[in-house]
């Protein structure tokens, strides 16, 4: 539940960051230059300072949320080990030639495919 809350907050912060980046002045002006009423109240420099600080604040907020989400990510714990370990154990049980190191495979007598015995000396 806490993980879901962190993810929702991260998405909201990312959307806000997109809007703030679009509003910021680029070198040739930007959407912030069109807001003459806000420029008259706060001044152009204060608007850009606020937008830059908001961008950095949201970036730090997203990084902190990402670290927190990685810390509390829900995991399923299995008493039998991981899926790879379970598959290796299953293959070990079903493979008859899976022998410990240093041992040789059993000698298997070759039987003709058609079932006939070959007579020698005739």
Secondary structure, DSSP 8 states (H G I E B T S, - for coil): -HHHHHHHHHHHHHHHHHHHHHHS-BTTB-GGGG-HHHHHHH-HHHHHHHHHHHHHHHHHHHHHHHHHHHHS------TT--HHHHHHHHHHHH-TT---TT----------TT-----S--
